[in-house]
Amino acid sequence: MYEWKVLNFTHITPLTSALGPGYLRFGGTHADSTMFYENPSTNTSFEGGKVVFSAKDLGQLYDFVNYTGWRLIMDINQQIFNEGTHVWNSSNAKSFLDYASSKQYSMDFELGNEPDLYASHGMGVLNGSEIAENYKLFKQLLNGYDLYKGSIIMGPSTTANGEKLNGTSLEILKDFIVSGGDQAVYAINIHHYYFRGQTATWGDFIEPKRLNGYKDVIQILQSINIHNKTLFNGESSSAYDGGAPNLSDTYLAGFIWLDKLGVGATFGMDAIMRQDMWGGNYGLLNGSQDPLPDYWLSLLYKKLVGETVYGVRIEGGDQYLRLYAASNRK
């Protein structure tokens, strides 16, 4: 979350505006180690193992998002607990909301990032029911602000890789929903990638079994969505761990990206958020902040494809031929 400070906003503003409207999620692994300070005592981005996010930072970020016509989703640190418990301590979030509301910064929210991976990051491990209670506390906090009581909250933001939505991720999701966590959010949110970037090959990007996995994940998610909540894919690209070098940032990746957009629209994913605009090997912009092939594909999709999706099928069952149909953009 701290790398954004090196962006050339004059350069990327028209590129971002062209893709709008949409959500710009400010979050990720560092969200669960970020602390808001209105006037920090240091100019560094890190202090005591924490990412420092200041009022000045928020102003710059919000001005950018607001100018481009996007909607900010702010990922709030869930790894702040009352002593000796896994009960979320809202004091730093309240400081953030007090300041943001005083500036009339309208935005949406997420609490934490990929809680099924907390153990691998050396963070406090939470089960689904604990996360549900934390989201309820967060919703209660937001309800105390006229500006935010109607804001979208998405969560719990667990992971799904390939065709797999199982293990700890699925257990957390089920417990979160059964414990009423879904009633505290607007959208049940997952993160989805197809494979690990460091081990991916070019063949992975056009392998039908790989591509078909996303449909399987959505259908599993729908099967546990007992209250028919909106579904978000709040972080998504081809390969996790920063993408696949010299693959995720090439024309080849366009096949898997366009297929994901088609599958998501066909099978009921209400929003897909690309990881990321800039950074790693899977950004829409390269290291020089210029567009990569997936940027242009995303731009064409946003300009041409409408909201009505039509059911189509291919005679003969050729898995390498992918076909989707939708209305035109009005």
C-alpha positions, 0 to 999 in steps of 0.5 A: 500500500505504500508504493503508490507514493511514487506514482506520476499522477499527472501521467496516470490520471487520464489512463485511470479516468478512461477505465471508470467508473469503477472501484479503486480498492486501496488494500492488500497484505499491508492493510493489516499492518497500516495505522492512520495518524493525522499528523505522524511524527515521522515522514517515513512510510514505516514505523515500528513494523507498521505502515504509516498512513497520514491525513496528507496521504489520504487527501492525495489518494482521495483527490486522485480517486475523486477526480478520476470518477472512481469510488474508493474502497478503503481496506481497514486494519483488522489486526488490532485487537483488545488485549488478550482477545481476537476482538477487533479494537476500533480506536484507530479506525475511528480516528480515520473515520473522524478525520475522513468524515470531517473532510466529507470523504465519501467511500466504501470499506473492507476489513482486513485482507485474506484472513485465511492466510494470516498464519502464513504472515505471522499475524493473529489467526481468526476463525470465521465467527470471530471475523463475523463479530469484527465485521458487526463491530465495524458496521456498528461503527460506520452506522455512527456516521451519517456519511458512512452508514450507507457505505458498501462493506465487502468481506471477509476477503478470503482466497480461492486459487484455481478451481479450489474454494476449500480448506481454511478459506471455505471453512472461514466463509461458511462460519462467517455466513452462519455467524451472521457476518454476511448480514454486516456486509453488502457483498461477500468478497473473495480473492481469486487467482488461477495459479502461482506466478513463480511456477506458471508456464505459458500453457497455463494461460490457455489451458481449459481446465485452468479457465474452467476453475473460476466457474467452479469457484463461483458455483461453490460460493453461490451454494453457501450464499444462503441469504443471496448476498451480492458477490464480489471478486475484490482482488483478481488476476492471472497469477498470485504472488505478484503475477508471472514474470514475462507472462502476466504482463504480456498479450498472452494474459489477455485470454485468461483475463477476458475469459474471467470477465465473461465467466464472472458475468455469466455465472453471477459475479457482480464485480471483479476488481483487477489486481492491480493498476500498477505494481508487480507483473500483473498490473495494468500499467508497467514499471514506467506506468504505461499501459500493458495489453490487459489495460487496452482489453479492459478499456475495450470491455468497459467501453463496449460491453453492457450489463445484460448477459445472454446465454450462449453455448458452443455446439461440439464442445470445443473447450478451447473456443470460449464464447460470451454474449452481452448487450452493448454499453449504453 
